[in-house]
Every structure is written in C-alpha cells, then in structure tokens.
Amino acid sequence: MGQAVSINDNILLLTDDGPRLKGAVCNDCGTHVFPAASGCSKCTGSSMSEAVLGTEGALWAWTVQGFPPKAPPYLGETDPAKFQPYGVGYVTLEGELKVEARLTEADSKVLKSGMAMRLTTVPIAQDEDGNDIHTFAFEPV
C-alpha cells in the first residue's frame, strides 16, 4: 500500500498537522476566495495573497449525492452497483467564506444545518503507483 497524495496540491495541502485548504485573500477588501484566484470576485481587485484557510466551520446546507457523477472529472467509483452515496455541502469557515465540499457523513438523520464541522480527507482513487489519492471533506465534530 502506498502513501496518501493530494488530489491537487494547488488546493489541498497534506501536512503533519492535518489537511489544509489553500485559498487567497484580497489585499484591497479582505475577501477570501477558494480555490485561489488572481482577482477578487467582490471588488474586482487584482492584489491577492495566498491564504491557508481555517479547518473548522458550520454546515450551512447539504444534500446527498446518490448516483455516480460523470467521469472524468470524477475519480471515484462509477459503477452504479458499487457506488456509495456521500454527503455534499457548504461549510462556512467563520470570517472567511463558504466552501463546497464532500462530507464524510451521508445520513440525513445525522446532518443538520449549523452543526460543527472539521476539515479532513477521504480517499477517492489510486494513482498508477498504488498511492491513495485524497480529496478534502468535512466531518461532523
């Protein structure tokens, strides 16, 4: 078994202290964006700095992905008979922004808007060397 690798090093860092999302912040108005962008969607400024985003937030809204998305770009199981539904939601990172993300929970009896969430990763595929490719997700705290 190989090691864990990030789905995209431009958006997800796998650190010894846990996963971190890479975004940007506008130097003119303070607006955070994810993924990082060269311009601000709020004030249209072009003075942006890299920002490592927070790891905890609150679930704003959610749904359950009950069928396999199209591949590509989806890297997970595409056989409807083997596909496992997963939660998808928006998590508000306080003082920063809302992030659309996969959730580790898909049970509608567990997921509640406003519940505390923490950044984690989940494996979604393997690369040609047998390494698990991880993407970011949020899990209930």
C-alpha positions in Angstrom: 0.0 0.0 0.0 1.3 3.4 -0.9 1.1 6.8 0.8 -1.6 9.4 0.7 -1.3 12.0 -2.0 -3.4 15.2 -2.5 -5.9 15.3 -5.4 -4.4 18.8 -6.2 -1.5 20.5 -4.4 -2.9 23.8 -5.5 -5.9 23.5 -3.3 -5.1 20.8 -0.7 -2.0 20.5 1.5 -1.4 17.3 3.4 0.6 18.4 6.4 1.8 16.8 9.7 -0.8 18.9 11.4 -3.6 17.7 9.2 -5.1 18.8 5.9 -5.3 22.5 4.9 -7.1 24.2 2.1 -5.2 26.8 0.0 -7.1 29.9 -1.0 -6.4 33.6 -1.4 -7.4 36.8 0.2 -7.9 40.2 -1.5 -5.4 42.8 -0.2 -7.9 45.6 -1.0 -11.1 44.4 0.6 -10.2 41.3 2.7 -12.5 38.9 0.8 -11.3 35.3 0.9 -11.7 33.0 -2.2 -11.3 29.3 -2.7 -9.7 28.0 -4.7 -7.1 30.7 -5.0 -7.7 33.2 -7.8 -5.8 36.1 -9.4 -8.7 38.5 -8.9 -11.3 39.3 -6.3 -14.9 38.4 -7.0 -16.2 41.1 -4.7 -14.3 44.3 -5.5 -12.6 43.1 -8.8 -9.2 44.0 -7.4 -6.1 42.1 -8.6 -4.0 42.4 -5.5 -4.3 38.9 -4.0 -2.2 37.0 -1.4 -2.1 33.3 -0.7 -4.1 32.2 2.3 -4.3 29.0 4.2 -8.0 28.6 5.3 -9.4 27.6 8.6 -10.1 23.9 9.4 -13.4 24.2 11.3 -16.8 25.7 10.5 -20.5 25.1 10.4 -22.6 23.2 7.9 -24.7 25.7 6.0 -26.6 23.5 3.6 -26.2 19.9 2.4 -27.5 17.1 0.2 -26.7 13.5 -0.6 -25.0 12.5 -3.9 -27.0 9.4 -4.6 -25.5 8.4 -8.0 -22.0 8.4 -9.5 -21.0 11.7 -11.2 -19.7 11.7 -14.7 -16.1 10.6 -15.2 -13.9 12.4 -16.0 -13.5 14.6 -13.9 -14.9 12.4 -11.2 -12.3 9.9 -9.9 -14.4 7.7 -7.6 -16.4 4.5 -8.3 -18.6 5.0 -11.4 -20.3 1.6 -11.3 -23.8 2.3 -10.0 -23.9 -1.1 -8.3 -20.8 -0.4 -6.3 -21.2 3.4 -5.8 -21.7 4.5 -2.1 -23.7 7.7 -1.7 -21.9 10.6 0.1 -22.9 13.9 1.5 -22.1 17.2 -0.2 -22.5 20.5 1.5 -21.4 24.1 2.1 -19.4 24.7 5.2 -19.0 28.2 6.5 -15.4 28.9 7.7 -16.0 31.8 10.2 -14.6 35.1 9.0 -13.6 33.6 5.6 -16.1 32.1 3.2 -18.4 29.1 2.4 -16.6 26.1 0.9 -18.4 23.5 -1.2 -17.1 20.1 -0.1 -17.7 16.4 0.2 -18.9 15.3 3.6 -17.9 12.2 5.4 -21.5 11.7 6.6 -24.5 10.9 4.3 -27.1 10.1 6.9 -30.0 12.7 6.7 -30.7 11.9 10.4 -27.2 13.0 11.4 -26.6 16.0 9.2 -28.1 19.3 10.4 -27.6 22.8 9.2 -25.5 24.7 11.7 -23.6 21.6 13.0 -19.9 21.9 13.7 -17.7 20.5 11.0 -13.9 19.9 10.7 -11.7 19.5 7.6 -10.4 16.0 6.9 -9.6 14.0 3.8 -11.1 10.9 2.1 -9.5 8.6 -0.4 -11.3 8.7 -3.8 -9.0 6.8 -6.1 -5.5 5.4 -6.5 -2.7 6.6 -8.8 -0.6 4.4 -11.1 1.9 3.8 -8.2 -0.8 2.5 -5.8 -1.0 5.6 -3.7 -4.4 6.6 -2.4 -5.5 10.0 -3.9 -7.2 12.0 -1.2 -9.6 14.9 -1.6 -10.8 17.3 1.1 -14.0 16.7 3.0 -15.7 17.9 6.2 -16.7 15.6 9.1 -19.0 16.3 12.0 -17.1 17.4 15.1 
